[in-house]
Amino acid sequence: QVQLVESGGGLVPPGGSLRLSCAASGSTLNYYRVAWFRQGPGKGPEELVCYSSLDGSTYYAEAVKGRFTLSRDSPKNTAYLEMNDLKPEDTAVYYCYASASGLDYWGQGTQVLR
């Protein structure tokens, strides 16, 4: 199984940028579907971006398309979420997620305040 630890959240100025990290241990992320979710105040969970290890495709939600980018550093076994042009509605707790063989794994979350 894999353990996920997010970092990089914080307070961001208008139109600012931030990069979140998701460091994995226990297994390599190369074998997992990797995604980023967020949950804003009073809102349900929202999937932002998803990478499929099966075909290498990446899906972006309309709310973040063109502003957010998922990337991976295989040697560091880490996934990133680069966020640009942050808006008030991006305020949320952001979670890293990985899945494989029917099992789901979540990080503890990191707060982004805009």
C-alpha angles and dihedrals in degrees: 000000000000131000119210128203121184126203140163103073123135147117114320129194121234111294090005131145135233136179120214121201129208111195114197129203136175094041139021118268089219089084096050140080102240126202143164121224132180137197118204127200109294092357136110125246115291125199110223106177137357132194121200117211089197097068104003093244124147125207124201127195114237091244092065105024110129093014105059128052130190117210136169135213106202098190089053092041088225135132123206137202112206109199122192135179092020117204133199090258090060090072105118147106108277122213133195115219134190131181138184136154091009094304125119127208129190136190122226094256135244125232121238117191121189 
